[in-house]
Amino acid sequence: MDVGKLKTSIKRFFSNPNTLTFILVIGLIVVIYLVYSYMIGRAVAPVSIPYCTAQLKSSAEITADAIGSVEVSGNFVTANGSNLLQAQRNIKNQYVARGYSIPKNSFFYRDAVADSSTADISLLADIPDGYTTYELKVDFHSTYGCSIMPGNYIDLYAAFNLKEGDDSEEKTVYTWFYKALQVIKVNNDKGLDVFTEADDEEGKCNPTSLVFVLPIIDHEYLVKAENVSDYAIQIIPVPRNAGYSENPGNPERNDKLIALIEANSSIMN
């Protein structure tokens, strides 16, 4: 075998543009295959994720016995992003955030888990001096299908019949009473949060009251409004959009309506 001729043939082979193109194409295919195989393997590779072994209510402590682990595919973790908690150390001895519950066999998400300083363990413990709570009686329909939730800012309107003279006919008045009040809790008939407690066997939402924190004087106005027998005032919750809850402004009261209530109240000071 002529080694010189062999070297020359090999040199010509690799210097041929078609040969180089072929080699580059094959190399590119191999690289794509390897990257694709790596990505697929990573997506389907099992990952151990903590999950909740028992139903946890708002403000409940998340103890070790309430945390299990299960293997899921990597693409599930990727799809849930950073909100999915993957390490038990970020969950154990933390609390369920206010307004959330964690169902049995569900995963732990960052929004639903809080530390002791932000969990609001005692909802009414930090009411400032001069303030108190007010519960407005509601039902499923007046909360617009249970769409009013803790943390929402809403308005209160008043509806009543008004007769301005002996010979005049009654007219129905519908006007705003309070603006930008924050709902701190939505209770059922047992005084439990409807969003953390199933009201019946089917787990339906059956609200009976909205809870607000108000200055004591405003609490008195609302109670008096409920007892103005001449007008039979009905207090109606009116939800607003998400932007209203994000930038509600300062609470306001309708002083003209309050003057009417004060003048006709059956509640003595």
KOLFIDO-707543 format. One line per 3 residues: number of its first residue (from 1); their letters; for each residue x, y, z of N, C-alpha, C. Coordinates in steps of 0.05 Angstrom, whole numbers, m for minus. Each point is the difference from the previous one (the first is absolute). Layout:
REM KOLFIDO-707543
NUM) a) X,Y,Z,X,Y,Z,X,Y,Z ~ ...
//
This chain:
REM KOLFIDO-707543
1) mdv) 17,m24,0,m17,24,0,18,25,0 ~ m6,18,m18,15,25,m2,m11,19,20 ~ 15,4,22,m9,18,22,m3,28,m10
4) gkl) 17,9,m17,m1,27,m11,m26,5,m14 ~ m7,m20,m18,m26,3,m14,m24,0,19 ~ 2,m17,21,m22,m1,20,m3,27,14
7) kts) 22,12,8,m1,26,13,m12,21,m18 ~ 9,m2,m26,m11,20,m19,m30,m3,m4 ~ m9,m26,m1,m29,m5,m3,m16,11,24
10) ikr) 11,m6,24,m14,10,24,m1,30,1 ~ 23,13,m8,1,29,0,m20,11,m20 ~ m2,m12,m24,m19,9,m19,m29,m4,10
13) ffs) m4,m22,14,m27,m6,9,m10,21,20 ~ 18,8,19,m8,19,20,1,29,m10 ~ 14,4,m22,1,27,m11,m23,5,m20
16) npn) m15,m21,m6,m23,2,m18,m22,15,15 ~ m11,22,m11,m21,15,13,m25,m17,6 ~ m7,m17,m18,m23,m17,5,4,m18,24
19) tlt) 25,m10,3,6,m17,22,m2,15,27 ~ 11,24,0,m2,17,24,m28,6,7 ~ m16,6,m20,m29,6,6,m14,m24,11
22) fil) 6,m23,m11,m12,m25,10,7,m5,29 ~ 26,4,7,10,m5,27,m13,20,19 ~ m2,25,m8,m13,20,17,m29,m6,5
25) vig) m14,m9,m20,m29,m6,3,m3,m24,19 ~ 17,m21,m4,m2,m23,18,7,9,29 ~ 20,17,3,7,9,27,m22,16,13
28) liv) m13,17,m16,m22,16,10,m23,m18,9 ~ m6,m20,m16,m22,m19,7,6,m14,26 ~ 25,m8,4,8,m14,24,m3,19,25
31) viy) 9,25,m4,m3,19,23,m29,5,7 ~ m17,4,m21,m28,5,5,m13,m24,14 ~ 8,m24,m9,m11,m24,13,8,m2,29
34) lvy) 25,6,6,10,m2,28,m14,21,18 ~ m3,25,m11,m14,21,16,m29,m7,4 ~ m13,m10,m21,m28,m8,2,m4,m22,20
37) sym) 18,m20,m1,m2,m23,18,4,10,29 ~ 18,19,4,5,10,27,m24,15,10 ~ m12,17,m17,m24,15,8,m23,m18,6
40) igr) m5,m20,m17,m22,m18,5,5,m16,26 ~ 24,m9,4,6,m15,24,m4,17,25 ~ 8,26,m2,m4,17,23,m29,6,5
43) ava) m16,2,m21,m29,6,3,m15,m23,13 ~ 7,m24,m7,m15,m23,10,13,m13,25 ~ 24,9,7,14,m11,23,m17,6,25
46) pvs) m4,m19,18,m16,5,24,14,19,19 ~ m16,18,12,10,19,20,m17,m3,25 ~ 12,m1,24,m15,m3,25,m10,27,9
49) ipy) m27,2,4,m13,25,7,m17,m5,25 ~ 1,18,20,m17,m3,24,m29,6,m7 ~ m18,m14,14,m29,5,m3,m13,m1,27
52) cta) m24,10,2,m15,2,25,m15,m26,6 ~ 4,m11,23,m13,m26,7,m27,4,14 ~ m8,25,6,m25,5,14,m10,27,m8
55) qlk) m26,4,2,m12,26,m5,9,20,21 ~ 11,23,m9,10,20,18,m16,26,m4 ~ m9,12,22,m16,24,m1,19,25,0
58) ssa) m12,23,m5,14,25,2,13,3,27 ~ 25,8,1,16,6,24,8,m25,15 ~ m5,m24,m10,8,m25,13,31,m3,m4
61) eit) 13,m12,21,28,m5,m2,4,m25,m17 ~ 21,0,m17,6,m22,m17,21,m17,14 ~ m8,m21,13,19,m17,15,11,m22,m18
64) ada) 20,m14,11,14,m20,m16,m19,m22,m9 ~ m19,m8,18,m18,m22,m7,m21,8,m21 ~ m1,26,m7,m18,8,m21,14,2,m28
67) igs) 25,m9,0,16,2,m25,8,m27,m9 ~ m7,m8,m24,9,m24,m13,17,7,m24 ~ 8,m20,m15,15,5,m24,m9,m20,m22
70) vev) 1,10,m24,m8,m17,m23,17,8,m24 ~ 5,m19,m17,16,5,m24,m18,9,m23 ~ 8,22,m13,m15,9,m24,21,5,m22
73) sgn) m10,4,m24,18,4,m23,12,29,2 ~ 24,2,m11,13,26,1,m15,22,m15 ~ m14,m7,m22,m15,21,m14,m23,11,16
76) fvt) m11,m16,19,m21,11,17,12,22,18 ~ 23,m5,11,14,20,16,5,25,m16 ~ 11,m3,m24,6,22,m17,m25,16,m7
79) ang) m22,m13,m6,m25,13,m7,m11,17,23 ~ 5,m8,25,m10,14,23,18,23,9 ~ 24,1,m12,17,23,6,9,1,29
82) snl) 8,24,8,11,4,27,m21,0,22 ~ m25,1,m7,m21,0,20,m3,m27,14 ~ 8,m21,m13,m1,m27,12,23,m4,20
85) lqa) m6,m6,25,21,m4,20,10,m29,m3 ~ 27,m3,m3,12,m26,m5,15,m11,24 ~ 5,16,20,17,m9,23,m16,1,26
88) qrn) 1,m21,15,m15,m1,25,9,22,20 ~ 25,8,m2,10,20,19,m14,27,m4 ~ m12,4,m23,m15,25,m5,m29,m2,8
91) ikn) m8,m23,11,m28,m5,6,m3,m7,30 ~ 17,m18,10,m3,m9,27,1,23,21 ~ m20,m1,18,m3,20,22,m7,27,m10
94) qyv) m9,2,m25,m12,25,m11,m30,m2,5 ~ m15,20,m11,m29,2,5,m14,3,m27 ~ m26,m7,0,m17,5,m23,m7,29,0
97) arg) 5,14,m23,m5,28,m1,m29,7,2 ~ m5,24,10,m28,9,4,m15,m1,m27 ~ m25,m9,1,m16,m1,m24,5,m25,m17
100) ysi) 18,m17,8,6,m25,m15,m7,m24,17 ~ m4,m22,m13,0,m27,12,16,m18,m18 ~ 10,m21,11,16,m19,m16,m14,m27,1
103) pkn) m13,m9,m21,m14,m25,0,18,m24,4 ~ m12,m21,9,15,m25,3,9,m10,m27 ~ 25,m10,m1,13,m11,m24,7,21,m21
106) sff) m1,25,7,9,21,m19,29,8,6 ~ 12,14,m19,27,9,4,0,27,15 ~ 24,7,9,3,26,15,9,21,m20
109) yrd) m14,23,0,7,22,m17,8,24,17 ~ 18,16,m10,12,22,15,m21,19,10 ~ m20,6,m15,m20,20,8,m17,m10,24
112) ava) m2,m26,3,m17,m11,22,16,m6,25 ~ 26,5,0,16,m6,24,13,26,10 ~ m2,4,26,11,25,12,14,m7,26
115) dss) 18,17,9,12,m3,26,m17,12,21 ~ 8,m3,25,m17,8,23,m5,30,0 ~ 18,16,m11,m3,29,1,m20,10,m21
118) tad) m6,m15,m20,m18,9,m21,m24,m18,m4 ~ m3,m21,16,m22,m19,m3,m26,11,11 ~ 1,21,16,m24,12,12,m15,m22,16
121) isl) 15,m12,19,m11,m23,15,m25,8,15 ~ 0,23,12,m23,10,14,m11,24,m15 ~ m21,m4,m16,m10,20,m18,m7,26,13
124) lad) m12,m1,24,m11,23,13,18,10,23 ~ 23,m12,3,17,7,23,12,28,m2 ~ 4,10,m25,14,25,m3,m19,23,m7
127) ipd) m26,m2,7,m18,22,m5,9,25,17 ~ 4,22,m13,10,24,15,m21,11,19 ~ 8,16,19,m18,13,19,m19,18,m16
130) gyt) m25,0,9,m20,16,m14,m14,m13,m23 ~ 8,m25,m6,m12,m15,m22,m13,m25,12 ~ m18,m11,m16,m14,m25,7,m8,m14,m26
133) tye) m12,m24,3,m8,m15,m24,m30,4,m5 ~ m8,m1,m25,m28,1,m7,m5,m23,m19 ~ m22,m14,5,m8,m23,m17,m26,8,m16
136) lkv) 3,0,m26,m23,5,m17,m12,m26,m9 ~ m26,m4,5,m14,m24,m7,m2,m2,m31 ~ 8,m23,m11,m1,m4,m29,m9,m28,m6
139) dfh) m2,m7,m25,m5,m27,m8,16,m5,m27 ~ m5,m23,m11,15,m8,m24,m4,20,m23 ~ m25,9,m2,m7,18,m23,10,28,5
142) sty) m2,11,24,9,27,5,30,3,0 ~ 14,m23,1,30,1,m3,8,m8,m29 ~ m20,2,m18,4,m5,m28,13,m28,m5
145) gcs) m13,m20,11,9,m27,m3,26,m6,15 ~ 2,12,24,23,m4,17,26,11,m13 ~ m3,22,m15,23,11,m14,14,22,17
148) imp) m12,8,22,13,19,18,18,m15,19 ~ 25,7,1,20,m16,15,15,18,20 ~ 12,m13,21,16,16,18,22,15,m14
151) gny) 4,25,8,20,17,m13,m12,18,m21 ~ m24,m6,m11,m13,17,m20,m9,26,13 ~ 2,21,m15,m12,26,8,m26,3,m15
154) idl) m22,6,14,m26,2,m12,m14,25,10 ~ m23,6,m12,m17,22,9,m25,m11,13 ~ m12,15,18,m26,m7,11,m20,21,m10
157) yaa) m22,m10,m10,m22,17,m9,m24,m4,18 ~ m18,20,0,m24,m2,16,m25,3,m18 ~ m20,m17,4,m25,2,m15,m22,3,20
160) fnl) m18,20,m5,m22,4,19,m22,16,m14 ~ m24,1,12,m22,16,m10,m1,26,15 ~ m4,22,m14,0,27,12,m25,15,m9
163) keg) m13,12,20,m24,16,m4,6,28,11 ~ 1,20,m17,10,26,8,m23,19,9 ~ m24,m8,m1,m23,17,9,m24,m17,4
166) dds) m20,11,14,m24,m15,6,m15,m8,m25 ~ 1,17,m20,m15,m6,m25,17,m12,m22 ~ 25,m3,5,18,m11,m20,0,m30,0
169) eek) 6,m11,m23,2,m29,m2,28,m9,8 ~ 2,m25,10,26,m11,7,16,m5,m26 ~ 26,5,3,18,m7,m22,23,m17,11
172) tvy) 9,m17,m17,22,m17,8,27,14,m4 ~ 16,1,21,26,13,m1,22,m21,0 ~ 19,3,m18,23,m19,0,25,18,m2
175) twf) 16,0,21,23,18,1,23,m13,15 ~ 24,11,m5,23,m11,14,0,7,29 ~ 10,m17,17,1,3,29,30,3,8
178) yka) 16,m20,m7,28,1,6,16,m9,m25 ~ 23,12,m3,18,m7,m23,26,m11,11 ~ 12,m19,m15,27,m10,5,3,m12,28
181) lqv) m18,m19,7,3,m15,24,12,m27,m6 ~ 19,m9,16,14,m25,m5,m14,m23,15 ~ m6,m21,m15,m11,m24,12,23,m16,13
184) ikv) m2,m6,26,21,m15,12,m7,m30,4 ~ m26,m6,m2,m8,m28,3,m28,m4,m12 ~ m5,m23,m11,m27,m8,m10,m8,m25,16
187) nnd) m20,4,17,m8,m22,18,m24,m16,m10 ~ m2,m25,10,m24,m16,m4,m16,2,26 ~ m22,m15,2,m17,2,23,12,m11,26
190) kgl) 24,m12,m2,14,m10,23,23,19,8 ~ 2,23,m13,21,19,5,27,m8,m11 ~ 0,m19,m19,25,m9,m12,3,12,m28
193) dvf) 24,3,m8,7,11,m26,m10,m19,m22 ~ m17,10,m18,m12,m17,m20,21,m10,m20 ~ 23,13,m2,20,m8,m19,20,m20,12
196) tea) m2,m6,25,17,m20,13,m16,m22,12 ~ m27,3,1,m17,m21,12,m22,m6,m20 ~ m5,m26,m5,m22,m8,m16,m26,3,16
199) dde) m19,15,m11,m25,5,14,m19,m24,1 ~ 2,m18,m19,m17,m23,0,15,m23,m12 ~ m14,m23,m3,13,m24,m8,12,3,m28
202) egk) m12,17,m17,10,4,m27,21,21,m2 ~ 7,13,23,21,20,0,m8,26,m13 ~ m26,6,0,m10,25,m13,6,24,18
205) cnp) 3,23,m13,5,25,14,m27,12,7 ~ m5,3,27,m25,11,9,6,22,20 ~ 7,24,m10,7,22,18,m25,11,14
208) tsl) 4,8,25,m22,13,15,8,28,10 ~ 25,7,0,8,27,9,27,8,m11 ~ 3,25,m5,26,12,m7,10,15,24
211) vfv) 25,m2,7,12,12,24,18,23,m9 ~ m4,24,12,16,23,m4,12,10,26 ~ 22,14,m1,10,14,24,m4,30,m5
214) lpi) m15,13,18,m9,28,m4,5,16,25 ~ 3,27,m3,m2,16,24,m26,m4,15 ~ 0,2,26,m24,m6,16,m23,17,m9
217) idh) 5,25,m7,m22,17,m8,m14,m10,m25 ~ 15,m11,m19,m12,m11,m24,m15,m25,5 ~ 10,m16,20,m15,m23,8,m28,8,10
220) eyl) m1,22,16,m25,10,11,m19,9,m23 ~ 11,14,m20,m16,9,m22,m13,m24,m15 ~ 15,m21,m4,m10,m23,m14,m21,m15,16
223) vka) 4,m2,26,m20,m13,17,m25,16,1 ~ 2,27,2,m23,17,m1,m15,m3,m26 ~ 14,m1,m22,m12,m3,m26,m18,m25,m2
226) env) 10,m21,14,m15,m25,0,m26,2,16 ~ m1,20,17,m23,3,18,m17,24,m4 ~ 2,13,m23,m17,23,m7,m26,m12,m11
229) sdy) m19,m3,17,m25,m14,m7,m16,15,m21 ~ 2,27,m1,m17,15,m19,8,m5,m29 ~ 25,m7,m4,10,m2,m28,8,m29,m8
232) aiq) 2,m18,19,8,m27,m6,24,m1,m18 ~ 22,11,10,24,3,m17,13,m28,m4 ~ 6,m6,m25,14,m24,m7,29,7,m8
235) iip) 19,m12,14,28,6,m7,10,m21,m19 ~ 11,8,m22,7,m18,m23,30,2,m6 ~ 14,m23,1,28,1,m8,3,2,m31
238) vpr) 18,17,m9,4,3,m29,30,m4,m5 ~ 7,m23,m12,29,m5,m6,9,18,m23 ~ 26,4,m1,12,16,m22,21,m18,m14
241) nag) 14,12,m19,19,m16,m15,27,m3,15 ~ 18,m15,m11,26,m5,13,16,25,4 ~ m2,19,m19,15,25,3,m9,16,24
244) yse) m26,m2,6,m11,15,23,12,m11,26 ~ 4,m26,2,12,m12,24,29,6,2 ~ 13,4,m23,29,6,0,4,30,8
247) npg) m18,17,m9,2,29,6,m27,11,10 ~ m8,m8,24,m27,7,8,m4,29,9 ~ 21,14,7,m3,26,11,m9,m1,29
250) npe) m5,23,12,m9,1,27,m30,m6,3 ~ m8,m14,21,m28,m6,5,m16,27,1 ~ m25,m1,m10,m17,23,1,m27,m8,11
253) rnd) m14,19,13,m28,m5,9,m18,22,m12 ~ m25,m7,m4,m20,18,m11,m13,16,23 ~ 10,24,5,m9,15,23,m30,8,m2
256) kli) m10,4,m24,m28,7,m3,m18,m24,9 ~ 8,m24,m8,m15,m23,8,2,m4,30 ~ 23,4,11,4,m4,29,m16,21,16
259) ali) m3,24,m11,m16,20,14,m30,m9,0 ~ m9,m12,m22,m27,m10,m1,m4,m23,20 ~ 20,m17,2,m1,m23,19,m1,11,28
262) ean) 18,19,7,2,11,26,m27,13,9 ~ m13,13,m19,m25,14,6,m23,m19,4 ~ 2,m24,m10,m23,m19,1,8,m27,13
265) ssi) 22,0,14,9,m26,12,m17,m7,24 ~ m6,m26,2,m14,m11,23,19,m9,22 ~ 27,3,m6,20,m7,20,7,26,16
268) mn) m3,0,25,5,23,17,30,0,7 ~ 13,24,m1,28,2,8,2,m2,30
//
